[in-house]
């Protein structure tokens, strides 16, 4: 395979990327459809969007609101509102930040872990049903390729072909 620099991809590479882009947009649309079919509030009366905070806290550990906003690409005010709801429902607690006593960390409670696991079980049941006709090898390959794609997406930011295009797109 010959190394290429950004902007010098072959037509075949770009055609494959276009097909993948189409399928990713379709995937996001279908996931959003599935989310909208489930009520906007979860079984515990929590906004579905707030579960992203709980997911992050369980997987990354206690965090400041500002760090959660960065992780979730959201506004601090949105994270504050949603985390307050999680605190009120007993799913998240505020702890003193050991590095700065003036700040607080958000951390999942035992109830937060229970609710998270219940939601995870429901999601897994749905996905198992979706993939029930797939072979074990196909399911393992899908998991492996999604993992690889996510790793590569995390380490590569989208960039415009030239800075002038980026400036024009921002001003448009």
C-alpha positions as CSV (number, residue, x, y, z in Angstrom):
1,X,0.0,0.0,0.0
2,X,1.5,3.4,-1.0
3,X,1.4,6.1,1.7
4,X,-0.6,9.2,0.7
5,X,-0.9,12.6,2.3
6,X,-4.3,14.1,3.1
7,X,-5.9,15.5,-0.1
8,X,-4.2,12.9,-2.3
9,X,-6.5,9.9,-1.9
10,X,-7.3,7.9,-4.9
11,X,-10.8,8.0,-6.5
12,X,-11.4,4.4,-5.3
13,X,-10.5,5.4,-1.7
14,X,-12.8,8.4,-1.9
15,X,-15.6,6.4,-3.4
16,X,-15.3,3.8,-0.5
17,X,-15.2,6.7,2.0
18,X,-18.4,8.2,0.4
19,X,-20.2,4.8,0.8
20,X,-19.1,4.6,4.4
21,X,-20.1,8.2,5.0
22,X,-23.6,7.4,3.6
23,X,-23.9,4.3,5.8
24,X,-22.7,6.2,8.9
25,X,-25.3,8.9,8.3
26,X,-27.9,6.2,7.9
27,X,-26.8,4.5,11.1
28,X,-27.0,7.7,13.1
29,X,-30.5,8.4,11.6
30,X,-31.7,4.8,12.6
31,X,-30.2,5.1,16.1
32,X,-32.0,8.4,16.5
33,X,-35.2,6.9,15.3
34,X,-34.8,4.1,17.9
35,X,-34.1,6.6,20.6
36,X,-37.2,8.6,19.6
37,X,-39.4,5.5,19.8
38,X,-38.3,5.1,23.4
39,X,-39.8,7.9,25.5
40,X,-37.7,11.0,26.0
41,X,-37.6,10.1,29.7
42,X,-36.2,6.8,30.8
43,X,-37.9,4.4,33.2
44,X,-36.5,6.3,36.1
45,X,-37.8,9.7,35.0
46,X,-34.5,10.9,33.7
47,X,-34.0,12.6,30.4
48,X,-32.4,10.2,27.9
49,X,-29.7,12.7,27.1
50,X,-28.6,12.7,30.8
51,X,-27.7,9.0,30.5
52,X,-24.6,10.1,28.4
53,X,-23.3,11.8,31.6
54,X,-23.9,8.7,33.7
55,X,-22.2,6.6,31.0
56,X,-19.2,8.9,31.0
57,X,-18.9,8.9,34.8
58,X,-19.1,5.1,35.0
59,X,-16.5,4.6,32.3
60,X,-14.1,7.5,33.0
61,X,-14.7,8.0,36.7
62,X,-15.6,11.1,38.7
63,X,-15.3,14.3,36.7
64,X,-15.8,18.1,36.9
65,X,-18.8,19.5,35.0
66,X,-16.3,21.3,32.7
67,X,-14.5,18.1,31.8
68,X,-17.9,16.3,31.1
69,X,-18.9,19.1,28.8
70,X,-15.6,18.7,26.9
71,X,-16.0,14.9,26.8
72,X,-19.6,15.1,25.6
73,X,-19.1,18.1,23.3
74,X,-21.8,20.0,25.1
75,X,-22.3,23.3,26.8
76,X,-21.5,23.5,30.5
77,X,-25.0,24.8,31.2
78,X,-26.6,21.7,29.6
79,X,-24.3,19.4,31.5
80,X,-25.1,21.3,34.8
81,X,-28.9,21.0,34.2
82,X,-28.7,17.3,33.3
83,X,-26.3,16.5,36.1
84,X,-28.6,18.3,38.6
85,X,-31.4,16.0,37.5
86,X,-29.2,13.0,38.0
87,X,-28.2,14.2,41.5
88,X,-31.9,14.9,42.4
89,X,-32.8,11.3,41.3
90,X,-29.9,9.9,43.4
91,X,-28.0,8.5,40.4
92,X,-25.0,10.9,40.7
93,X,-23.5,12.6,43.8
94,X,-21.3,15.7,44.2
95,X,-17.9,15.1,45.9
96,X,-15.2,17.5,46.9
97,X,-12.4,17.6,44.4
98,X,-9.3,16.4,46.2
99,X,-7.1,18.7,44.0
100,X,-9.2,21.8,44.6
101,X,-11.6,21.9,47.6
102,X,-13.5,24.8,46.0
103,X,-14.6,22.6,43.1
104,X,-16.7,19.4,43.0
105,X,-16.6,16.2,41.1
106,X,-19.6,14.3,39.9
107,X,-19.6,10.6,40.6
108,X,-22.1,7.8,40.0
109,X,-23.9,6.4,43.1
110,X,-24.7,2.7,43.6
111,X,-28.2,3.5,42.3
112,X,-26.6,5.2,39.3
113,X,-24.7,2.0,38.6
114,X,-27.9,-0.1,38.9
115,X,-29.9,2.2,36.5
116,X,-27.0,2.2,34.1
117,X,-26.8,-1.6,34.1
118,X,-30.6,-1.9,33.6
119,X,-30.4,0.4,30.6
120,X,-27.4,-1.6,29.3
121,X,-29.3,-4.9,29.6
122,X,-32.2,-3.4,27.6
123,X,-29.9,-2.1,24.9
124,X,-28.1,-5.4,24.7
125,X,-31.4,-7.3,24.3
126,X,-32.4,-5.1,21.4
127,X,-29.0,-5.4,19.7
128,X,-28.9,-9.2,20.2
129,X,-32.3,-9.3,18.5
130,X,-31.1,-7.1,15.6
131,X,-28.1,-9.4,15.1
132,X,-29.9,-12.7,15.8
133,X,-29.6,-13.8,12.1
134,X,-25.9,-13.0,11.9
135,X,-23.2,-15.6,12.3
136,X,-20.9,-15.5,15.3
137,X,-18.0,-14.6,13.0
138,X,-19.9,-11.7,11.4
139,X,-20.9,-10.3,14.8
140,X,-17.3,-10.6,16.1
141,X,-16.0,-9.0,12.9
142,X,-18.5,-6.1,13.2
143,X,-17.4,-5.5,16.8
144,X,-13.7,-5.6,15.9
145,X,-14.2,-3.2,12.9
146,X,-16.4,-0.8,15.0
147,X,-13.7,-0.8,17.7
148,X,-11.0,0.0,15.1
149,X,-13.2,2.7,13.5
150,X,-13.9,4.4,16.8
151,X,-10.2,4.3,17.8
152,X,-9.3,5.9,14.5
153,X,-12.1,8.5,14.7
154,X,-10.9,9.4,18.3
155,X,-7.4,10.1,17.1
156,X,-8.2,11.9,13.8
157,X,-10.0,15.2,13.6
158,X,-11.8,16.1,10.4
159,X,-9.9,18.7,8.4
160,X,-10.7,20.8,5.4
161,X,-8.5,20.3,2.3
162,X,-7.2,23.9,2.6
163,X,-7.5,26.6,5.3
164,X,-9.3,29.0,2.9
165,X,-12.2,26.5,2.5
166,X,-12.5,26.3,6.3
167,X,-12.6,30.1,6.5
168,X,-15.3,30.3,3.8
169,X,-17.4,27.6,5.4
170,X,-17.3,29.3,8.8
171,X,-18.4,32.6,7.2
172,X,-21.1,31.1,5.1
